[in-house]
Amino acid sequence: MTQTNRQAYQHAEAFRMMTYECQTCGKRLLVWNSRDGVTPFSMTCRLCGKGSMIHINWSNDPLMPRYIPQVGDWIWVDMPAKKCKKLGVPVGSPRLIQVDERYLRKTGKA
């Protein structure tokens, strides 16, 4: 991360396009972090549902603050405060979603 990026964002993974790879099926998933917040290093595989997906090549994640998600893209968003409280996790915790038309309309990106 350059000095400029360090000054612009609080978190190294802010607005990065990340690659996750499943340790079971071997498939990869691109996930854009739509926020200036931390993201999980691993998660359940969204493709096979059995394995654990690990964030790989994290030092090469491209910075994409102006990226406009398309239908079908996977992105990290802030979990709503109400849901955070219900789950007992910190407000602002990440939630992985797959972009659909409803999301694009809601965010004004349709």
Buried (B, 14 or more C-beta within 10 A) or exposed (E): BEEEBEEBBEBBBBBBBBBBBBEEBEBEBEBBBBBBBBBBEEBEBBBEEEBBBBBEEBEEBEBEEEBEBEEEBBBBBBBEEEEBEEEEEEEEBBBBBEBEEEBBEEEEEE
